[in-house]
């Protein structure tokens, strides 16, 4: 178990670094360059990409990365490709660091989000295979989030400190170097059992194939982005548009579609084409086992992290608007956020392994709400360093606790036959509402100011508690793959 924990400490670190660079750090960078707050909010929609990772997660279950997979295995092969994509995307963000061309900034931010998400898909699937029970998941998830949050802190504080002394291009290049460190560690690991050929040959073929894949992915992303921008312009969407009602309407569409499909799914036998399909079978399996209870589960997971995501989107622009310097923000992101987050992760991991998850999920929601409310207080208060540091400490403690418990909960819903695909679907759907709303955060801030925005995000965190008494009573249907009961998910 200690070796698995060490492995996931490393993998969490490699995923946490880039996430902050296309999220919180990017919003701070845009705010510093005077970009309209509504446009800054629109950039939060880049974080929607991980929400839809279930669309390409089955590819990681079925296909190999040429060269890498032959020697290191399929999971590590995808991890190595994803790391190369992360580094090249951050170099692109460094090259566009003056934000004079926002479409180019968005292009490299999107590719960074895509490869970061791909890394997470491969790592999550491997984690569920290596640690299938709740007792095993708690320590592994805690180790993974220690690495993840340490990396987020390193990215947030490191980028701010470097930008204060040089510029944003240097900040992104510095974090890119740090993000590449896990690659040689993975490359130095022993070969997969039954692997063919030598290490050097596999590395050479893998690098050549990766270069071709990265170029193709960037070209496709550019084409899709150009089409999306043209469509937005034709609809008249700009920084003055009130997109919140449209966002809320879009959030309802998945629930309507799933409710319509559920009666048919429940009648399917084990040999039904939908259940046996490599593309959609893993997702159909979730609805087949949980039935209409799936809607309650998905409603709960879609609400649980809304407050945290909204707070992350505008916290850094708010600190900038309140008059805090890059050095103060860097110190808050590093020396304050890291220990507070680690304590929250450790306590959440311990409670997830020992306590019923229903109770710990409720506590996590309360702690997350407190972290959001403290930012409303920060906006009302004068710009003093200790107030910023106290606010960040409370926020990161609650975020770390809630995030750890939530990951364990999602992992226990997964069928071990489809670990990567099902976890990708559940964790992606969990952030659909949150990230759609985050894109409208700038327009919300213009309407209710920063204090109203953070009070609203706190209310959103608390709202999920209402559904906990419902989801703990949901029993899964006896399946031919695995039986999941409330006891196996929440404890006795």
C-alpha positions as CSV (number, residue, x, y, z in Angstrom):
1,X,0.0,0.0,0.0
2,X,2.9,2.4,0.7
3,X,4.2,2.0,-2.8
4,X,0.8,2.7,-4.3
5,X,0.5,5.8,-2.1
6,X,4.0,7.0,-3.2
7,X,3.0,6.4,-6.8
8,X,-0.2,8.5,-6.5
9,X,1.5,11.2,-4.6
10,X,3.7,11.6,-7.8
11,X,0.7,11.3,-10.1
12,X,-1.3,13.8,-8.1
13,X,1.6,16.3,-8.3
14,X,1.8,15.9,-12.1
15,X,-1.9,16.6,-12.5
16,X,-2.2,19.5,-10.0
17,X,0.5,21.7,-11.6
18,X,-1.2,22.3,-14.9
19,X,-4.7,22.5,-13.5
20,X,-4.0,25.7,-11.6
21,X,-2.2,27.2,-14.7
22,X,-5.3,27.1,-16.9
23,X,-7.6,28.0,-14.0
24,X,-6.8,30.3,-11.1
25,X,-3.4,31.5,-12.4
26,X,-4.8,32.3,-15.8
27,X,-7.7,34.3,-14.3
28,X,-5.2,36.3,-12.2
29,X,-3.0,36.9,-15.3
30,X,-6.0,38.1,-17.3
31,X,-7.1,40.4,-14.4
32,X,-3.7,41.9,-14.2
33,X,-3.8,42.7,-17.9
34,X,-7.1,44.5,-17.5
35,X,-9.3,42.0,-19.3
36,X,-13.0,42.6,-18.6
37,X,-14.2,40.5,-15.7
38,X,-17.0,38.9,-17.8
39,X,-14.4,37.7,-20.3
40,X,-12.3,36.4,-17.4
41,X,-15.4,34.5,-16.4
42,X,-15.8,33.1,-19.9
43,X,-12.3,31.6,-19.7
44,X,-13.5,29.5,-16.8
45,X,-15.5,27.5,-19.3
46,X,-12.1,26.0,-20.4
47,X,-12.5,23.9,-17.2
48,X,-15.6,22.4,-18.7
49,X,-13.3,20.1,-20.8
50,X,-12.7,17.7,-17.8
51,X,-16.5,17.5,-17.4
52,X,-16.7,15.8,-20.8
53,X,-13.8,13.5,-20.3
54,X,-16.1,10.5,-20.6
55,X,-16.2,11.2,-24.3
56,X,-12.6,10.1,-24.8
57,X,-12.1,8.0,-21.7
58,X,-13.0,4.7,-23.5
59,X,-10.1,5.4,-25.9
60,X,-7.7,5.0,-23.0
61,X,-9.3,1.6,-22.2
62,X,-9.0,0.2,-25.7
63,X,-6.0,1.8,-27.5
64,X,-2.3,1.9,-26.9
65,X,0.2,4.7,-27.3
66,X,2.7,3.5,-29.9
67,X,6.1,2.8,-28.3
68,X,5.3,3.8,-24.7
69,X,2.6,1.1,-24.1
70,X,4.8,-1.7,-25.6
71,X,7.3,-1.3,-22.8
72,X,5.5,0.5,-19.9
73,X,2.0,-0.7,-20.4
74,X,-1.2,1.0,-21.4
75,X,-1.8,3.1,-18.3
76,X,1.7,4.5,-18.1
77,X,1.8,4.9,-21.8
78,X,-1.1,7.4,-21.7
79,X,0.4,9.1,-18.6
80,X,3.6,9.7,-20.5
81,X,1.9,11.1,-23.6
82,X,-0.3,13.3,-21.4
83,X,2.7,14.8,-19.7
84,X,4.4,15.7,-23.0
85,X,1.1,17.4,-24.0
86,X,1.0,19.3,-20.7
87,X,4.6,20.6,-21.2
88,X,4.1,21.7,-24.8
89,X,0.8,23.4,-24.0
90,X,2.5,25.4,-21.2
91,X,5.2,26.5,-23.5
92,X,2.5,27.8,-25.8
93,X,0.9,29.7,-23.0
94,X,4.3,31.2,-22.2
95,X,4.6,32.3,-25.8
96,X,1.2,34.1,-25.6
97,X,1.7,35.5,-22.1
98,X,1.0,39.1,-23.0
99,X,-2.6,38.1,-23.8
100,X,-2.6,40.4,-26.8
101,X,-4.4,37.6,-28.8
102,X,-7.0,36.1,-26.5
103,X,-8.0,33.4,-29.0
104,X,-4.4,32.1,-29.0
105,X,-4.3,32.3,-25.2
106,X,-7.5,30.2,-25.2
107,X,-6.1,27.7,-27.7
108,X,-3.2,26.7,-25.5
109,X,-5.3,26.8,-22.3
110,X,-7.7,24.4,-23.9
111,X,-4.9,22.0,-25.0
112,X,-3.4,22.2,-21.5
113,X,-6.8,21.3,-20.0
114,X,-7.2,18.4,-22.5
115,X,-3.9,16.8,-21.7
116,X,-4.3,17.4,-17.9
117,X,-7.6,15.6,-18.1
118,X,-6.2,12.8,-20.1
119,X,-3.6,12.3,-17.4
120,X,-6.3,12.2,-14.7
121,X,-8.3,9.6,-16.7
122,X,-5.4,7.2,-16.9
123,X,-4.4,7.8,-13.3
124,X,-8.0,7.4,-11.9
125,X,-8.6,4.1,-13.8
126,X,-5.3,2.7,-12.5
127,X,-6.1,3.8,-8.9
128,X,-9.4,2.0,-8.8
129,X,-7.8,-1.1,-10.1
130,X,-5.0,-1.0,-7.6
131,X,-7.2,-0.1,-4.6
132,X,-10.8,-1.4,-5.1
133,X,-12.2,-1.1,-1.5
134,X,-13.2,1.9,0.6
135,X,-10.6,1.2,3.2
136,X,-7.9,1.1,0.5
137,X,-9.2,4.1,-1.4
138,X,-9.0,6.5,1.7
139,X,-5.2,6.4,2.1
140,X,-4.6,6.3,-1.7
141,X,-6.9,9.2,-2.4
142,X,-5.4,11.2,0.4
143,X,-1.9,10.6,-1.0
144,X,-3.1,11.6,-4.5
145,X,-4.7,14.8,-3.2
146,X,-1.6,15.6,-1.2
147,X,0.4,15.5,-4.4
148,X,-2.3,17.3,-6.3
149,X,-2.8,20.1,-3.9
150,X,1.0,20.5,-3.3
151,X,1.3,21.0,-7.0
152,X,-1.5,23.5,-7.2
153,X,0.2,25.4,-4.4
154,X,3.5,25.2,-6.2
155,X,1.9,26.4,-9.4
156,X,-0.1,29.2,-7.8
157,X,2.5,30.6,-5.5
158,X,5.5,29.9,-7.8
159,X,3.8,31.5,-10.8
160,X,2.9,34.6,-8.8
161,X,6.4,35.0,-7.3
162,X,8.1,34.5,-10.7
163,X,5.7,36.9,-12.4
164,X,6.3,39.6,-9.7
165,X,10.0,39.4,-10.4
166,X,10.0,38.7,-14.2
167,X,6.9,38.3,-16.2
168,X,4.1,35.7,-16.9
169,X,6.0,34.1,-19.7
170,X,8.8,33.2,-17.3
171,X,6.2,32.0,-14.8
172,X,4.7,29.5,-17.3
173,X,8.1,28.3,-18.5
174,X,9.2,27.7,-14.9
175,X,6.1,25.7,-14.0
176,X,6.5,23.8,-17.3
177,X,10.0,22.6,-16.2
178,X,8.6,21.5,-12.9
179,X,5.7,19.7,-14.6
180,X,8.1,17.6,-16.7
181,X,9.9,16.2,-13.7
182,X,7.6,13.1,-13.3
183,X,8.2,12.0,-17.0
184,X,11.8,10.7,-16.5
185,X,10.7,9.0,-13.3
186,X,8.0,7.1,-15.2
187,X,10.4,6.4,-18.0
188,X,12.9,4.9,-15.5
189,X,10.3,2.5,-14.0
190,X,10.6,-1.2,-14.7
191,X,8.9,-2.6,-17.8
192,X,5.4,-4.0,-17.8
193,X,5.1,-7.7,-17.3
194,X,5.2,-9.4,-20.7
195,X,6.7,-6.2,-22.4
196,X,8.6,-6.6,-25.6
197,X,11.7,-4.8,-26.9
198,X,14.1,-2.5,-25.2
199,X,13.6,0.7,-23.3
200,X,15.5,3.0,-25.7
201,X,13.6,1.8,-28.7
202,X,10.2,2.1,-27.0
203,X,11.1,5.7,-25.8
204,X,12.2,6.7,-29.3
205,X,9.0,5.4,-31.0
206,X,6.9,6.8,-28.2
207,X,8.4,10.3,-28.6
208,X,7.9,10.3,-32.4
209,X,4.3,9.1,-32.1
210,X,3.6,11.6,-29.4
211,X,4.8,14.5,-31.5
212,X,2.4,13.6,-34.3
213,X,-0.5,13.1,-31.9
214,X,0.2,16.5,-30.2
215,X,0.3,18.4,-33.5
216,X,-2.9,16.8,-34.7
217,X,-4.7,17.5,-31.4
218,X,-3.6,21.2,-31.5
219,X,-4.8,21.6,-35.1
220,X,-8.2,20.0,-34.3
221,X,-8.6,22.2,-31.2
222,X,-7.8,25.3,-33.2
223,X,-10.5,24.4,-35.8
224,X,-13.1,23.6,-33.2
225,X,-12.3,26.8,-31.3
226,X,-12.5,29.0,-34.4
227,X,-15.9,27.5,-35.2
228,X,-17.1,28.1,-31.6
229,X,-16.0,31.8,-31.7
230,X,-17.8,32.4,-34.9
231,X,-20.9,30.8,-33.6
232,X,-20.8,33.0,-30.4
233,X,-20.2,36.1,-32.5
234,X,-23.2,35.2,-34.7
235,X,-25.4,34.9,-31.6
236,X,-24.2,38.2,-30.3
237,X,-22.5,36.9,-27.2
238,X,-20.0,39.3,-25.8
239,X,-18.8,40.7,-22.4
240,X,-22.1,42.5,-21.9
241,X,-24.3,39.4,-22.4
242,X,-26.2,37.9,-19.5
243,X,-25.5,34.2,-20.1
244,X,-26.7,32.9,-16.7
245,X,-30.2,31.9,-17.7
246,X,-28.9,30.0,-20.8
247,X,-26.3,28.2,-18.6
248,X,-29.0,27.1,-16.2
249,X,-31.1,25.8,-19.0
250,X,-28.2,23.8,-20.5
251,X,-27.6,22.3,-17.0
252,X,-31.1,20.7,-17.1
253,X,-30.7,19.0,-20.5
254,X,-28.6,16.0,-19.2
255,X,-31.2,15.2,-16.5
256,X,-34.0,15.3,-19.0
257,X,-32.2,13.0,-21.5
258,X,-31.3,10.5,-18.8
259,X,-34.8,10.4,-17.4
260,X,-36.2,9.6,-20.8
261,X,-33.7,6.8,-21.4
262,X,-33.9,5.1,-18.0
263,X,-37.0,3.0,-18.5
264,X,-35.5,1.4,-21.6
265,X,-32.1,0.9,-19.9
266,X,-33.7,-0.8,-16.9
267,X,-35.3,-3.4,-19.2
268,X,-32.0,-4.4,-20.8
269,X,-30.6,-7.9,-20.3
270,X,-26.9,-8.6,-19.9
271,X,-26.5,-9.3,-23.7
272,X,-28.2,-6.0,-24.8
273,X,-26.1,-4.2,-27.4
274,X,-26.1,-1.0,-25.3
275,X,-24.7,-2.8,-22.3
276,X,-22.0,-4.7,-24.3
277,X,-20.9,-1.6,-26.3
278,X,-17.3,-0.6,-25.8
279,X,-18.3,3.1,-26.3
280,X,-21.4,3.5,-24.2
281,X,-21.6,0.2,-22.2
282,X,-19.6,1.5,-19.2
283,X,-22.1,4.5,-18.8
284,X,-25.2,2.5,-19.4
285,X,-24.0,0.1,-16.7
286,X,-24.3,2.9,-14.1
287,X,-27.9,3.7,-15.0
288,X,-28.8,-0.1,-15.2
289,X,-27.5,-0.7,-11.7
290,X,-28.9,2.4,-9.9
291,X,-32.1,3.0,-12.0
292,X,-34.0,6.2,-11.2
293,X,-31.8,6.6,-8.2
294,X,-29.1,7.6,-10.6
295,X,-30.8,10.9,-11.1
296,X,-30.7,11.6,-7.4
297,X,-27.0,10.6,-7.2
298,X,-26.1,12.8,-10.2
299,X,-28.1,15.7,-8.8
300,X,-26.1,15.4,-5.5
301,X,-22.7,15.1,-7.2
302,X,-23.4,18.0,-9.5
303,X,-24.2,20.3,-6.6
304,X,-21.6,19.2,-4.1
305,X,-18.6,21.1,-5.5
306,X,-20.4,24.1,-7.0
307,X,-19.4,26.5,-4.3
308,X,-15.7,25.5,-4.4
309,X,-15.5,25.9,-8.2
310,X,-17.2,29.3,-8.2
311,X,-14.9,30.5,-5.4
312,X,-11.8,29.3,-7.2
313,X,-12.9,31.1,-10.4
314,X,-13.1,34.6,-9.0
315,X,-11.0,34.4,-5.8
316,X,-7.8,35.5,-7.5
317,X,-9.4,38.4,-9.5
318,X,-11.0,39.5,-6.2
319,X,-7.7,39.5,-4.4
320,X,-6.3,41.6,-7.2
321,X,-9.2,44.0,-7.1
322,X,-8.9,44.3,-3.3
323,X,-5.4,45.6,-3.7
324,X,-3.2,42.6,-2.7
325,X,0.2,42.3,-4.4
326,X,1.5,39.3,-6.4
327,X,3.9,38.6,-3.5
328,X,1.0,38.5,-1.0
329,X,-1.0,36.3,-3.3
330,X,2.0,34.0,-3.9
331,X,2.6,33.7,-0.1
332,X,-1.1,32.9,0.4
333,X,-1.1,30.3,-2.4
334,X,2.0,28.6,-1.0
335,X,3.0,28.9,2.6
336,X,-0.7,29.3,3.8
337,X,-2.7,27.2,1.4
338,X,-0.4,24.1,1.4
339,X,-0.5,23.2,5.1
340,X,-4.2,24.1,5.5
341,X,-5.1,22.0,2.5
342,X,-2.9,19.1,3.6
343,X,-4.6,19.0,7.0
344,X,-8.0,19.0,5.4
345,X,-7.0,16.2,3.0
346,X,-5.5,14.1,5.8
347,X,-8.6,14.5,8.0
348,X,-10.9,13.8,5.1
349,X,-9.0,10.7,4.0
350,X,-9.0,9.4,7.6
351,X,-12.7,10.0,8.1
352,X,-13.6,8.6,4.7
353,X,-11.8,5.3,5.6
354,X,-13.4,5.1,9.1
355,X,-16.7,6.9,9.1
356,X,-19.9,6.5,7.0
357,X,-19.5,8.6,4.0
358,X,-22.9,10.3,4.3
359,X,-21.8,11.9,7.6
360,X,-18.4,13.0,6.2
361,X,-20.0,14.4,3.0
362,X,-22.3,16.6,5.0
363,X,-19.4,17.9,7.1
364,X,-17.4,18.6,4.0
365,X,-20.3,20.7,2.5
366,X,-20.5,22.8,5.7
367,X,-16.7,23.4,5.7
368,X,-16.7,24.3,2.0
369,X,-19.5,26.9,2.7
370,X,-17.5,28.4,5.5
371,X,-14.6,28.8,3.2
372,X,-16.8,30.7,0.7
373,X,-18.3,33.0,3.3
374,X,-14.9,34.0,4.6
375,X,-14.2,35.6,1.1
376,X,-17.3,37.8,1.4
377,X,-15.8,39.0,4.7
378,X,-12.5,39.5,3.1
379,X,-14.1,41.8,0.5
380,X,-15.7,43.9,3.2
381,X,-12.4,44.2,5.1
382,X,-9.4,46.3,4.5
383,X,-6.5,44.8,2.5
384,X,-4.4,43.5,5.3
385,X,-2.1,40.5,4.8
386,X,-3.3,38.5,7.8
387,X,-6.9,38.7,6.6
388,X,-6.0,37.3,3.3
389,X,-3.9,34.5,4.9
390,X,-6.7,33.6,7.4
391,X,-9.3,33.4,4.6
392,X,-7.2,31.2,2.4
393,X,-6.4,28.9,5.2
394,X,-10.1,28.3,6.1
395,X,-11.0,28.0,2.4
396,X,-8.2,25.5,1.6
397,X,-8.9,23.4,4.7
398,X,-12.6,23.0,3.8
399,X,-11.8,22.4,0.2
400,X,-9.2,19.7,1.0
401,X,-11.6,17.9,3.3
402,X,-14.6,18.0,1.0
403,X,-12.5,17.1,-2.1
404,X,-11.0,14.0,-0.5
405,X,-14.3,12.6,0.8
406,X,-16.0,13.3,-2.5
407,X,-13.4,11.4,-4.5
408,X,-13.8,8.3,-2.2
409,X,-17.6,8.5,-2.6
410,X,-17.3,8.6,-6.4
411,X,-14.8,5.8,-6.5
412,X,-17.1,3.5,-4.5
413,X,-19.9,3.9,-7.1
414,X,-17.7,2.6,-9.9
415,X,-17.8,-0.9,-11.4
416,X,-14.3,-2.3,-11.4
417,X,-14.9,-3.7,-14.9
418,X,-14.9,-0.1,-16.2
419,X,-12.9,2.0,-13.7
420,X,-11.4,4.7,-16.0
421,X,-14.6,5.3,-18.1
422,X,-17.1,5.2,-15.2
423,X,-15.0,7.4,-12.9
424,X,-14.4,9.8,-15.8
425,X,-18.2,10.0,-16.3
426,X,-19.1,10.5,-12.6
427,X,-16.3,13.0,-11.9
428,X,-16.9,14.8,-15.1
429,X,-20.6,15.1,-14.5
430,X,-19.9,16.2,-10.9
431,X,-18.4,19.5,-12.3
432,X,-20.8,20.1,-15.2
433,X,-23.1,22.5,-13.4
434,X,-20.3,24.1,-11.4
435,X,-18.2,24.9,-14.4
436,X,-21.1,26.0,-16.6
437,X,-22.0,28.5,-13.8
438,X,-18.3,29.5,-13.4
439,X,-18.3,30.7,-17.0
440,X,-21.1,33.1,-16.0
441,X,-19.3,34.2,-12.8
442,X,-18.1,37.4,-14.3
443,X,-21.6,38.5,-15.3
444,X,-22.9,37.5,-11.8
445,X,-20.2,39.5,-10.1
446,X,-21.2,42.6,-12.1
447,X,-24.8,42.1,-10.9
448,X,-24.2,41.3,-7.2
449,X,-20.6,42.4,-6.6
450,X,-17.9,40.1,-5.0
451,X,-19.6,39.8,-1.6
452,X,-22.9,38.7,-3.0
453,X,-21.1,36.3,-5.3
454,X,-19.3,34.5,-2.5
455,X,-22.4,34.4,-0.3
456,X,-24.2,32.7,-3.3
457,X,-21.4,30.2,-3.7
458,X,-21.7,29.3,0.0
459,X,-25.4,28.7,-0.3
460,X,-24.7,26.4,-3.3
461,X,-22.3,24.3,-1.1
462,X,-24.9,23.8,1.6
463,X,-27.7,22.9,-0.9
464,X,-26.2,19.4,-1.6
465,X,-26.8,18.4,2.0
466,X,-30.6,18.2,1.3
467,X,-30.0,15.2,-1.0
468,X,-27.8,13.1,1.4
469,X,-30.8,11.4,3.2
470,X,-32.1,10.4,-0.2
471,X,-28.9,9.0,-1.7
472,X,-28.0,6.9,1.4
473,X,-31.3,5.0,0.9
474,X,-30.7,4.2,-2.8
475,X,-30.0,0.5,-3.4
476,X,-28.3,-0.8,-6.5
477,X,-29.8,-3.5,-8.6
478,X,-28.1,-6.9,-8.5
479,X,-25.7,-6.8,-11.4
480,X,-23.7,-9.4,-13.2
481,X,-20.6,-7.3,-12.7
482,X,-20.7,-6.1,-9.1
483,X,-23.2,-5.4,-6.3
484,X,-23.2,-1.9,-4.9
485,X,-25.3,-1.2,-1.8
486,X,-25.6,1.8,0.5
487,X,-23.5,-0.1,3.0
488,X,-20.6,-0.6,0.5
489,X,-20.8,3.1,-0.4
490,X,-21.6,4.8,3.0
491,X,-20.7,2.2,5.6
492,X,-23.1,0.6,8.1
